[in-house]
């Protein structure tokens, strides 16, 4: 009875979607009990640290990048901005099977196929589509995963953070990069 009341209060504090996602994770019991929480430091929420991360990135792979004919969509114009700002952009489209180059760069079909180190993996995928990319992302082991504005998936974010990968969610990499660049010139 007491445990049921405690569980009800926990559910009231957490959205039902987040609660259900946490229950599905293998670490759910340690997560809910409060043990082993050091992975949380990889969930980056501080705007100053986020802007530093954005500005320091030299190589960004973009999962879900769009092609030039979709130039008005964020999944194209955000990486185009980054490239113009001097960041190496590595395209990892989900669609467009016949496309071999985007932004003049070779296309890779899986994040794990991208050679070399990835500073940030910028993700343009619906939240419901992110779990299908988890194994690929973990195999690539980028330094950070950036889920664009409107995109978050607490269960996947936790698994990435537990693997030692920094995670930024629901923020625009272009906006944070621009703000960081502006502040660095002051």
N, C-alpha and C positions, 0 to 999 in steps of 0.2 A: 504494500500500500504506500509506504513512504517512498520507496524506489520509483513507483509509478508517478507520484506527485513530482519528484525531482526530475524525472524524464520529461514530464509535461512542461515544467519550467524551462528546461533546456530547449525544448522545441519552440517555446514562445520567444526565446532569445535569438534563435537562429531561424532563418527562413526555411520553410519546409523543403525546398529544393536543395539548399545547402546541407541540411540535416540528412536528407536521403543520400546525397552524394557522399557525405562523410561515412555513413554506415556501410557503403559499398567498398570502401578502401580496406586493403588488407590490414592496415595499421589502426583500424577503427577503435579497437579496444584500448590501445595505448593512447590514441588521440583523445578519446573521451575521458580517460582517467587523468590526463594531464602529464603523463610521463613522456620523456624523450621529446621535448618540445624545441630542441636546438635548431631543428630544420627550419623553424619559423623565421629565422634571421635571413633566409634566402627569399622570403616573400617581401619584396621591396615596396614600401609604401611612402617613404619619406621623399617629398618632391625634390629636395636638394640632391639626394643620392640618385634618384631617377634621372635627373638632368645630367649628372656627372657620367652615369652609365651611358646615356644617349650620346653625349659629346665625345667620350673616349672610344666609342666603337669605330673601328677601322674597316671591319668586314661584317656585313649583314646579309644573311640568307633570308629570303622572303617566301614563306610558305603560303600559297594561294595567290601569288602575284597574277595580275591580269596583263593582257597584251596591250600594245600601243593603240589598237582600235578602241580600247576602253579607257582612254586617257583621262576621262572625267571622273573615274571611280578611284576612291582612296587606295585600292589594291594596286593601282598603277601610279598615281601621282605622288604617293608617299615615297615609294622606292625611287622614283624619278628625282624627287627633291633630294633624297639622300645622296644619290649618285652625283648630282650637280654640286652638292656640298663637299664632295671629295671622298665619300664613303664608297668602298667597293661593295656592289650589290650583286648577290648571287641568286638568280631566279629559280624558284622551285614551284612551278605552277601545278595545280591539281587538275585543271582541264587543259584544253588545247594540245592534244596528243601529237599533232603534226608540227607544232612550233619547236624550233631548235634554238632560237635566240630571242631574248627580250632585253630591251635597253642595250642592245649590242653585246650582251653577255650570254655565254652558253647556258642552256637550261639543264637542270637536273631534275629527275623525276622523284627522287627520294632525298630527304635531308641527309641521310646517312651516306649517300653517294657523293656529297659535296666534299672535294678534297681540301685538306687543310683545316685550320682552326676557324670556328665561327664565333665572333664576339657576341652577336645578338641574332636570334632567330625571330624575325618579325612575322607574326601569324595573322593572316586574314582568312579565317574560317569561322563558320557558325559555331557557337558553343557546343551544340550537339554533335558536330563533326570532329571536334578536337580529340576525343578518346581514340579514334581510329588511327591517329598519327603518333600516339604516345610512344610506342615501341621504336618507331623510326627516330623520333626526337631523342629518346634516351640513347639510342645507338650512336647518334651524331655527337652527343654530349656538348652542345653549345655552352658558352659561358653563361648566357642568359637567354630566356624566352620572353618575348614581349607580345602580349595579347592586346591587339589594337582596341580602340575605343568601342565600348559596347560588348566586348568579348571577355568572358571569364568562365572558368570551370573549376570550382574549388577542389574537386577530387583530383583532377589532373595537375593542378597547381601544386597540391600537396605532394604528389608523387615526384614531380620534377624537383621541388625544393628538397625533398628527402634524398634525392640523388645528387644533391650538391649544386644544382643549377639555380641561378637567380631567376626570379619570376616577377615580372611587372604585368599587371592586368588592367584592362579597361582604361587605357591611356593611349594617346596618339604619339607615336615616335617622332613624327614630323614636328608637331607642336612642341614637344619637350626638347627636341634637338634645336629648334629655332630659338626657344627661350634660353637654353644653355649657351648657345653661340652668342646671343645678344648680351647676356650677363658676363661672358668671358671677355668681351671687348671693352667693358666698362672699367 
